[in-house]
């Protein structure tokens, strides 16, 4: 599809949102930023809760596409996850449908399949159609988001690319992250591909760089036109020296979701 000009970026004040605010305009996008808290350095940004349906209607009106990063990004109580990630994502999709938005890029997560055993040795890469096995209420909310996206494509013709993001930071910070790391530059490349590819319907992709230690299959992401340029391997020697190799007998090392299956980090708010 033609490159959308105006894109609503939800969660624009968060870690990933802040990175994309700096990188996506390089692809020609005019970003309209939304977050629950004020977005510093973004004139005209919208401060609104995903529970505020009228505010969401106003926010999506006139945009060409949406990159949906807002919500709770760690584990929390079911009640908080329900409000922010499940009901909030539904509210956004309803606003997009009502205003005729054609495409959403949805920030799903590897934690939607977090109880999938990680590959070892000559094991094949994890395919995108592996059964969902969420590791937390957070992962469960991302599974819901993928199903919601499928429903809105089948029922309303609203396209979505659901990106099962690994970890998007300036550099990997753990040995596990060497396999699922997505550099900020590759993140912007992937979001751009997801915004512009033709006829995506509802497509699920994994979001990472082309890491030497990659655990999952990037075929569906590459089919969108994604061409990752980065690899976590330059960081491997230092991280392994500090932390050691992943151990199969360690439950937190045995699954794709890592520590989320044993002691998930809790949302502080």
C-alpha positions as CSV (number, residue, x, y, z in Angstrom):
1,X,0.0,0.0,0.0
2,X,1.2,3.6,-0.4
3,X,3.2,4.8,2.6
4,X,0.7,6.3,5.1
5,X,1.4,10.0,5.8
6,X,-0.1,10.4,9.3
7,X,0.4,7.7,11.8
8,X,-1.0,7.6,15.3
9,X,1.6,6.3,17.7
10,X,0.1,5.1,21.0
11,X,2.4,4.6,24.0
12,X,4.5,7.4,22.6
13,X,6.1,8.2,26.0
14,X,7.2,4.7,26.7
15,X,10.6,3.1,26.0
16,X,9.8,1.7,22.6
17,X,7.5,4.6,21.7
18,X,10.3,7.1,22.5
19,X,12.7,5.2,20.2
20,X,10.1,5.1,17.4
21,X,9.3,8.8,17.8
22,X,12.9,9.5,16.8
23,X,13.2,6.9,14.0
24,X,9.9,6.6,12.1
25,X,9.8,10.3,10.9
26,X,12.9,9.4,8.9
27,X,10.6,7.3,6.7
28,X,8.4,10.3,6.0
29,X,5.7,9.7,8.6
30,X,3.9,12.6,10.4
31,X,3.4,11.1,13.9
32,X,0.4,11.9,16.0
33,X,1.5,10.9,19.5
34,X,-0.8,9.6,22.3
35,X,0.0,8.4,25.8
36,X,-1.5,8.3,29.3
37,X,1.2,10.7,30.4
38,X,2.5,13.8,28.6
39,X,4.8,13.1,25.7
40,X,7.8,15.4,26.2
41,X,9.1,17.0,23.1
42,X,6.1,16.2,21.0
43,X,4.0,19.3,20.3
44,X,0.3,18.5,19.9
45,X,0.6,15.1,21.6
46,X,-2.6,13.8,23.1
47,X,-2.7,12.8,26.7
48,X,-5.5,10.2,27.1
49,X,-6.4,6.9,28.7
50,X,-7.3,4.0,26.4
51,X,-10.5,3.7,28.4
52,X,-11.6,7.1,27.1
53,X,-13.5,6.1,23.9
54,X,-14.3,9.7,22.9
55,X,-10.7,10.7,23.2
56,X,-9.6,7.7,21.1
57,X,-12.2,8.6,18.4
58,X,-10.7,12.1,18.2
59,X,-7.1,10.7,18.2
60,X,-7.7,8.3,15.3
61,X,-9.8,10.6,13.2
62,X,-8.0,11.5,10.0
63,X,-4.9,9.2,10.5
64,X,-3.8,6.8,7.8
65,X,-2.6,4.0,10.2
66,X,-1.9,3.3,13.8
67,X,1.2,1.8,15.6
68,X,-0.2,0.5,18.8
69,X,2.4,0.3,21.5
70,X,0.4,1.5,24.5
71,X,-0.5,-0.6,27.5
72,X,1.2,-2.5,30.3
73,X,4.4,-4.0,29.1
74,X,5.2,-6.3,32.1
75,X,3.2,-8.6,34.3
76,X,0.5,-7.2,36.5
77,X,-2.8,-8.1,38.2
78,X,-5.4,-9.5,35.8
79,X,-7.6,-6.5,36.6
80,X,-5.0,-4.0,35.5
81,X,-4.1,-6.1,32.4
82,X,-7.8,-6.4,31.5
83,X,-8.3,-2.7,31.7
84,X,-5.2,-1.5,29.9
85,X,-4.3,-4.2,27.4
86,X,-7.5,-6.0,26.7
87,X,-10.3,-3.4,27.0
88,X,-7.9,-0.7,25.9
89,X,-7.0,-2.5,22.7
90,X,-10.6,-3.2,22.0
91,X,-11.5,0.4,22.4
92,X,-8.7,1.4,20.0
93,X,-9.9,-1.1,17.4
94,X,-13.5,0.1,17.7
95,X,-12.3,3.7,17.2
96,X,-10.3,2.7,14.2
97,X,-13.2,0.8,12.7
98,X,-15.6,3.7,13.3
99,X,-13.2,6.2,11.7
100,X,-12.2,4.1,8.7
101,X,-8.6,3.6,9.6
102,X,-7.2,0.9,7.2
103,X,-4.3,-0.6,9.1
104,X,-2.9,-1.1,12.6
105,X,0.5,-2.4,13.6
106,X,0.0,-4.1,16.9
107,X,2.8,-4.6,19.4
108,X,2.3,-8.2,20.4
109,X,5.1,-10.1,22.3
110,X,7.1,-13.2,22.5
111,X,5.3,-13.7,25.7
112,X,2.2,-14.8,23.8
113,X,4.2,-18.0,23.1
114,X,6.4,-17.8,26.2
115,X,5.9,-21.4,27.3
116,X,7.3,-22.6,24.0
117,X,10.6,-24.5,24.6
118,X,13.5,-22.6,23.3
119,X,15.4,-24.2,20.4
120,X,18.6,-26.0,21.2
121,X,21.4,-27.3,18.9
122,X,20.0,-28.3,15.5
123,X,16.3,-27.7,16.5
124,X,14.4,-25.8,13.9
125,X,13.5,-22.1,14.4
126,X,10.2,-21.5,16.1
127,X,7.5,-20.9,13.4
128,X,5.0,-18.1,13.6
129,X,2.2,-20.6,13.6
130,X,3.4,-22.4,16.8
131,X,0.5,-22.8,19.2
132,X,0.2,-19.8,21.5
133,X,1.3,-20.6,25.1
134,X,1.2,-17.3,27.1
135,X,3.5,-17.2,30.1
136,X,1.6,-14.5,32.1
137,X,-1.5,-12.4,32.1
138,X,0.5,-10.0,30.0
139,X,1.2,-12.7,27.4
140,X,-2.4,-13.7,27.6
141,X,-3.4,-10.1,26.7
142,X,-1.1,-10.2,23.6
143,X,-2.8,-13.5,22.5
144,X,-6.1,-11.7,22.9
145,X,-4.8,-8.8,20.8
146,X,-3.8,-11.1,18.0
147,X,-7.3,-12.7,18.0
148,X,-9.0,-9.3,18.1
149,X,-6.9,-8.3,15.1
150,X,-8.0,-11.4,13.2
151,X,-11.7,-10.8,14.1
152,X,-11.5,-7.2,12.9
153,X,-9.9,-8.3,9.6
154,X,-12.5,-11.0,9.0
155,X,-15.5,-9.0,10.0
156,X,-14.5,-5.4,9.1
157,X,-11.6,-5.6,6.7
158,X,-9.3,-3.7,9.1
159,X,-5.8,-4.9,8.4
160,X,-3.2,-5.6,11.2
161,X,0.4,-6.8,11.4
162,X,0.9,-8.2,14.9
163,X,4.6,-8.0,15.8
164,X,5.7,-10.4,18.4
165,X,8.5,-8.2,19.7
166,X,11.5,-9.7,21.5
167,X,13.4,-6.9,23.2
168,X,14.1,-3.6,21.6
169,X,16.9,-1.7,23.3
170,X,20.0,0.1,22.1
171,X,22.0,-3.1,22.9
172,X,21.1,-6.5,24.5
173,X,21.5,-6.7,28.2
174,X,21.3,-10.5,28.8
175,X,22.5,-13.7,27.2
176,X,18.8,-14.7,26.5
177,X,18.4,-11.3,24.7
178,X,21.1,-12.3,22.2
179,X,18.5,-14.5,20.6
180,X,15.5,-12.1,20.6
181,X,17.1,-8.7,20.4
182,X,15.7,-6.1,17.9
183,X,17.9,-3.1,17.4
184,X,16.0,0.2,17.4
185,X,17.0,0.8,13.7
186,X,15.6,-2.7,12.8
187,X,12.5,-2.0,14.8
188,X,11.9,1.1,12.7
189,X,12.6,-1.0,9.5
190,X,10.1,-3.6,10.6
191,X,7.3,-1.1,11.5
192,X,7.8,0.7,8.2
193,X,7.5,-2.6,6.3
194,X,4.4,-3.5,8.3
195,X,2.8,-0.1,7.5
196,X,3.5,-0.3,3.8
197,X,3.3,-3.9,2.7
198,X,0.4,-4.9,0.4
199,X,-2.5,-7.1,1.4
200,X,-1.4,-8.1,4.8
201,X,-4.9,-9.1,6.1
202,X,-3.9,-10.2,9.5
203,X,-0.2,-11.2,9.5
204,X,1.7,-12.3,12.6
205,X,5.5,-11.8,12.5
206,X,8.4,-12.1,15.0
207,X,10.2,-8.9,15.7
208,X,14.0,-9.1,16.1
209,X,17.2,-8.4,14.3
210,X,19.0,-11.1,12.2
211,X,20.7,-12.5,15.2
212,X,23.3,-15.3,14.9
213,X,21.6,-17.0,17.9
214,X,18.1,-16.4,16.6
215,X,15.3,-18.6,18.0
216,X,12.4,-17.9,15.7
217,X,11.6,-17.8,12.0
218,X,11.6,-14.3,10.4
219,X,10.0,-15.5,7.1
220,X,6.7,-13.7,7.5
221,X,8.5,-10.5,8.5
222,X,10.8,-10.7,5.5
223,X,7.8,-11.3,3.3
224,X,6.6,-7.8,4.3
225,X,9.8,-6.4,2.9
226,X,11.7,-6.3,6.2
227,X,15.4,-6.5,5.7
228,X,17.1,-6.6,9.1
229,X,20.6,-5.2,9.2
230,X,21.8,-5.8,12.7
231,X,23.0,-8.8,14.8
232,X,23.5,-9.2,18.5
233,X,26.6,-11.3,18.2
234,X,29.1,-8.4,18.8
235,X,27.7,-8.2,22.3
236,X,27.9,-12.0,23.0
237,X,31.4,-12.4,24.3
238,X,31.0,-9.7,27.0
239,X,27.5,-10.9,28.1
240,X,28.5,-14.6,28.3
241,X,31.6,-13.7,30.3
242,X,29.5,-11.8,32.8
243,X,26.4,-14.1,32.9
244,X,27.4,-17.5,31.6
245,X,25.7,-19.5,28.9
246,X,22.0,-20.5,29.1
247,X,21.6,-23.7,31.0
248,X,18.9,-26.2,29.9
249,X,18.3,-27.3,33.5
250,X,17.3,-23.7,34.5
251,X,13.6,-23.3,34.0
252,X,14.0,-19.7,33.2
253,X,16.4,-20.7,30.4
254,X,14.2,-23.5,29.1
255,X,11.4,-21.5,27.5
256,X,11.1,-18.7,25.1
257,X,9.6,-16.4,27.7
258,X,12.7,-16.6,30.0
259,X,12.1,-15.3,33.5
260,X,8.5,-14.5,32.7
261,X,7.7,-18.2,33.3
262,X,9.3,-18.3,36.7
263,X,9.5,-14.8,38.3
264,X,8.0,-12.2,35.9
265,X,8.9,-8.6,36.3
266,X,6.0,-6.7,37.7
267,X,4.6,-3.4,36.3
268,X,5.4,-0.8,38.9
269,X,2.4,1.5,38.4
